[in-house]
Amino acid sequence: MSAPARTVDVATALPWGRAGEPDVRALARELRLLWIIEEVRQHRLGVGKGAELADVPRAAFMRVLGEHGVPVIDYSADDLERELGTFGPG
């Protein structure tokens, strides 16, 4: 399953600084955050490590993941069933 394609209008999406110049640092931060989000989406990073790398509190990072459609809890039904079974009946 491939990720959905996204189109970005660079002329309006770039963070602009003084004198109409792109804010390269802001752009670099945004690209880094998007890379980290994608690593979490692909299960190459956990939520905690992603928050650490993004240098934001875990709760704030979880909110950002939600804004980008990345599930914070990614349990299959089978895994949940197996986990709940360890508690026994009742």
N, CA, C and O of each residue as an XYZ file, in Angstrom:
360
protein
N       0.846     -1.174      0.000
C       0.000      0.000      0.000
C       0.889      1.233      0.000
O       1.687      1.421      0.918
N       0.765      2.045     -0.981
C       1.611      3.235     -1.068
C       0.928      4.421     -0.401
O      -0.296      4.468     -0.276
N       1.739      5.366      0.018
C       1.223      6.573      0.658
C       0.498      7.421     -0.370
O       0.864      7.422     -1.546
N      -0.532      8.147      0.064
C      -1.244      9.001     -0.888
C      -0.336     10.110     -1.410
O       0.490     10.649     -0.674
N      -0.498     10.439     -2.675
C       0.303     11.512     -3.275
C      -0.161     12.857     -2.723
O      -1.346     13.060     -2.459
N       0.776     13.754     -2.557
C       0.456     15.091     -2.062
C       1.057     16.113     -2.998
O       2.179     15.948     -3.477
N       0.316     17.160     -3.257
C       0.792     18.250     -4.084
C       0.982     19.469     -3.196
O       0.117     19.797     -2.383
N       2.106     20.132     -3.354
C       2.406     21.316     -2.550
C       2.737     22.464     -3.484
O       3.604     22.342     -4.349
N       2.048     23.573     -3.308
C       2.358     24.781     -4.057
C       3.495     25.477     -3.320
O       3.262     26.200     -2.352
N       4.712     25.261     -3.774
C       5.899     25.740     -3.070
C       5.889     27.249     -2.911
O       6.322     27.765     -1.881
N       5.408     27.954     -3.903
C       5.423     29.417     -3.829
C       4.626     29.936     -2.648
O       4.999     30.950     -2.057
N       3.528     29.263     -2.285
C       2.724     29.732     -1.157
C       3.000     28.938      0.115
O       2.649     29.391      1.204
N       3.621     27.762      0.004
C       3.830     26.914      1.169
C       5.127     27.217      1.908
O       5.263     26.861      3.078
N       6.072     27.862      1.253
C       7.342     28.150      1.913
C       7.154     29.154      3.041
O       6.426     30.134      2.886
N       7.806     28.917      4.173
C       7.759     29.923      5.232
C       8.633     31.108      4.822
O       9.831     30.947      4.591
N       8.042     32.284      4.731
C       8.772     33.454      4.253
C       9.309     34.262      5.421
O       8.626     34.465      6.425
N      10.526     34.712      5.274
C      11.182     35.546      6.274
C      11.168     36.998      5.830
O      10.212     37.458      5.207
N      12.215     37.701      6.147
C      12.320     39.111      5.775
C      12.588     39.275      4.286
O      13.194     38.417      3.644
N      12.133     40.371      3.769
C      12.401     40.777      2.377
C      11.981     39.707      1.368
O      12.597     39.568      0.312
N      10.933     38.955      1.696
C      10.423     37.983      0.746
C      11.297     36.771      0.518
O      11.053     35.997     -0.408
N      12.309     36.592      1.344
C      13.200     35.430      1.212
C      12.633     34.257      2.012
O      12.084     34.451      3.097
N      12.765     33.047      1.480
C      12.292     31.896      2.252
C      13.086     31.755      3.552
O      14.294     31.990      3.583
N      12.394     31.370      4.616
C      13.029     31.124      5.911
C      13.561     29.689      5.883
O      12.826     28.738      6.149
N      14.824     29.551      5.562
C      15.432     28.228      5.356
C      15.404     27.399      6.635
O      15.180     26.189      6.581
N      15.623     28.020      7.763
C      15.606     27.266      9.036
C      14.214     26.712      9.326
O      14.072     25.562      9.742
N      13.188     27.536      9.106
C      11.820     27.067      9.331
C      11.477     25.938      8.365
O      10.834     24.959      8.745
N      11.906     26.078      7.131
C      11.667     25.035      6.140
C      12.385     23.743      6.534
O      11.823     22.656      6.399
N      13.601     23.854      7.011
C      14.364     22.676      7.445
C      13.676     21.990      8.624
O      13.604     20.762      8.667
N      13.168     22.775      9.583
C      12.449     22.197     10.738
C      11.200     21.455     10.275
O      10.913     20.351     10.739
N      10.458     22.076      9.352
C       9.232     21.465      8.844
C       9.534     20.169      8.103
O       8.847     19.167      8.301
N      10.553     20.181      7.255
C      10.918     18.970      6.522
C      11.392     17.872      7.459
O      11.078     16.700      7.252
N      12.146     18.242      8.489
C      12.607     17.250      9.473
C      11.408     16.629     10.192
O      11.347     15.414     10.379
N      10.459     17.476     10.590
C       9.270     16.969     11.276
C       8.484     16.025     10.366
O       8.035     14.969     10.812
N       8.316     16.394      9.101
C       7.596     15.539      8.171
C       8.318     14.209      7.953
O       7.678     13.167      7.817
N       9.645     14.247      7.922
C      10.420     13.003      7.789
C      10.196     12.111      9.016
O       9.999     10.903      8.878
N      10.225     12.703     10.207
C      10.021     11.936     11.443
C       8.623     11.333     11.463
O       8.454     10.170     11.830
N       7.624     12.111     11.073
C       6.251     11.606     11.018
C       6.169     10.405     10.081
O       5.527      9.405     10.405
N       6.806     10.499      8.941
C       6.775      9.383      7.984
C       7.499      8.153      8.539
O       7.072      7.024      8.294
N       8.575      8.359      9.273
C       9.281      7.225      9.887
C       8.384      6.518     10.907
O       8.399      5.291     10.999
N       7.608      7.284     11.666
C       6.664      6.689     12.619
C       5.559      5.964     11.847
O       5.187      4.847     12.205
N       5.037      6.587     10.797
C       3.973      5.968      9.982
C       4.435      4.615      9.428
O       3.650      3.670      9.361
N       5.705      4.528      9.033
C       6.253      3.303      8.446
C       6.767      2.318      9.509
O       7.343      1.284      9.173
N       6.555      2.646     10.789
C       6.962      1.785     11.918
C       8.473      1.639     12.023
O       8.963      0.649     12.566
N       9.205      2.600     11.516
C      10.659      2.572     11.658
C      11.093      3.319     12.913
O      12.229      3.177     13.367
N      10.190      4.112     13.467
C      10.409      4.819     14.736
C       9.157      4.678     15.581
O       8.042      4.626     15.063
N       9.357      4.616     16.883
C       8.226      4.638     17.793
C       7.816      6.075     18.091
O       8.525      7.019     17.745
N       6.675      6.226     18.729
C       6.164      7.556     19.052
C       7.113      8.293     19.993
O       7.388      9.476     19.790
N       7.609      7.614     21.009
C       8.512      8.257     21.960
C       9.795      8.739     21.310
O      10.235      9.861     21.561
N      10.397      7.906     20.481
C      11.631      8.284     19.790
C      11.354      9.411     18.797
O      12.176     10.313     18.638
N      10.212      9.363     18.135
C       9.843     10.431     17.211
C       9.712     11.767     17.922
O      10.177     12.793     17.426
N       9.074     11.749     19.090
C       8.929     12.975     19.880
C      10.295     13.501     20.301
O      10.553     14.704     20.266
N      11.161     12.580     20.696
C      12.515     12.973     21.108
C      13.270     13.624     19.946
O      13.885     14.678     20.109
N      13.217     12.991     18.784
C      13.927     13.529     17.622
C      13.333     14.858     17.151
O      14.052     15.733     16.668
N      12.009     14.999     17.299
C      11.343     16.249     16.908
C      11.532     17.329     17.967
O      11.208     18.495     17.742
N      12.059     16.933     19.122
C      12.316     17.853     20.228
C      11.035     18.536     20.703
O      11.003     19.742     20.946
N       9.981     17.727     20.827
C       8.707     18.213     21.355
C       8.209     17.217     22.404
O       8.581     16.045     22.366
N       7.369     17.674     23.339
C       6.802     16.736     24.312
C       6.009     15.630     23.608
O       5.437     15.839     22.538
N       5.991     14.473     24.223
C       5.327     13.309     23.618
C       3.862     13.600     23.280
O       3.395     13.244     22.199
N       3.136     14.245     24.199
C       1.718     14.539     23.959
C       1.543     15.457     22.752
O       0.629     15.261     21.951
N       2.404     16.445     22.620
C       2.327     17.364     21.479
C       2.628     16.614     20.181
O       1.989     16.856     19.157
N       3.599     15.707     20.226
C       3.941     14.932     19.031
C       2.789     14.010     18.649
O       2.502     13.829     17.466
N       2.134     13.432     19.640
C       0.985     12.572     19.370
C      -0.129     13.369     18.693
O      -0.810     12.853     17.807
N      -0.315     14.616     19.105
C      -1.309     15.483     18.482
C      -0.945     15.741     17.009
O      -1.807     15.703     16.131
N       0.339     16.003     16.760
C       0.809     16.238     15.390
C       0.599     14.988     14.542
O       0.172     15.082     13.392
N       0.897     13.825     15.102
C       0.669     12.579     14.366
C      -0.800     12.457     13.969
O      -1.113     12.090     12.836
N      -1.697     12.765     14.899
C      -3.126     12.715     14.610
C      -3.518     13.677     13.498
O      -4.346     13.352     12.648
N      -2.919     14.860     13.508
C      -3.200     15.851     12.465
C      -2.766     15.354     11.086
O      -3.303     15.779     10.064
N      -1.788     14.449     11.074
C      -1.279     13.895      9.820
C      -1.845     12.505      9.522
O      -1.385     11.821      8.608
N      -2.842     12.101     10.299
C      -3.506     10.829     10.045
C      -2.700      9.600     10.417
O      -2.945      8.513      9.896
N      -1.733      9.764     11.321
C      -0.918      8.629     11.765
C      -1.474      8.145     13.096
O      -1.501      8.905     14.064
N      -1.919      6.890     13.161
C      -2.474      6.395     14.419
C      -1.408      6.336     15.513
O      -0.280      5.902     15.277
N      -1.780      6.773     16.692
C      -0.854      6.764     17.822
C      -0.792      5.366     18.428
O       0.269      4.912     18.857
N      -1.922      4.698     18.458
C      -1.988      3.317     18.929
C      -2.296      2.471     17.709
O      -3.373      2.577     17.122
N      -1.357      1.642     17.335
C      -1.474      0.871     16.101
C      -1.476     -0.616     16.442
O      -0.504     -1.328     16.190
N      -2.579     -1.065     17.014
C      -2.736     -2.453     17.428
C      -3.671     -3.152     16.463
O      -4.737     -2.628     16.141
N      -3.287     -4.314     16.004
C      -4.222     -5.088     15.187
C      -5.249     -5.721     16.125
O      -5.013     -5.844     17.327
N      -6.381     -6.116     15.566
C      -7.428     -6.757     16.368
C      -6.896     -8.043     17.006
O      -7.213     -8.346     18.157
N      -6.089     -8.793     16.259
C      -5.517    -10.045     16.792
C      -4.596     -9.772     17.972
O      -4.653    -10.473     18.981
N      -3.746     -8.756     17.850
C      -2.841     -8.414     18.947
C      -3.617     -8.002     20.186
O      -3.275     -8.399     21.300
N      -4.653     -7.213     19.996
C      -5.469     -6.767     21.124
C      -6.162     -7.951     21.780
O      -6.188     -8.063     23.005
N      -6.717     -8.823     20.969
C      -7.384    -10.025     21.486
C      -6.416    -10.870     22.313
O      -6.755    -11.315     23.410
N      -5.209    -11.090     21.785
C      -4.192    -11.884     22.475
C      -3.791    -11.204     23.791
O      -3.656    -11.863     24.822
N      -3.604     -9.895     23.745
C      -3.205     -9.157     24.946
C      -4.295     -9.222     26.017
O      -4.009     -9.455     27.191
N      -5.529     -9.017     25.606
C      -6.625     -9.069     26.572
C      -6.781    -10.471     27.155
O      -7.200    -10.630     28.301
N      -6.440    -11.496     26.350
C      -6.516    -12.869     26.827
C      -5.538    -13.176     27.949
O      -5.751    -14.125     28.704
N      -4.477    -12.402     28.074
C      -3.506    -12.659     29.143
C      -4.069    -12.292     30.510
O      -3.518    -12.711     31.528
N      -5.160    -11.514     30.558
C      -5.760    -11.137     31.825
C      -6.725    -12.200     32.357
O      -7.169    -12.129     33.503
N      -7.038    -13.169     31.527
C      -7.931    -14.239     31.935
C      -9.377    -13.851     31.729
O      -9.683    -12.724     31.339
N     -10.280    -14.811     31.998
C     -11.710    -14.554     31.779
C     -12.249    -13.533     32.776
O     -11.771    -13.408     33.903
N     -13.257    -12.817     32.314
C     -13.995    -11.933     33.204
C     -13.530    -10.581     33.219
O     -14.082     -9.746     33.937
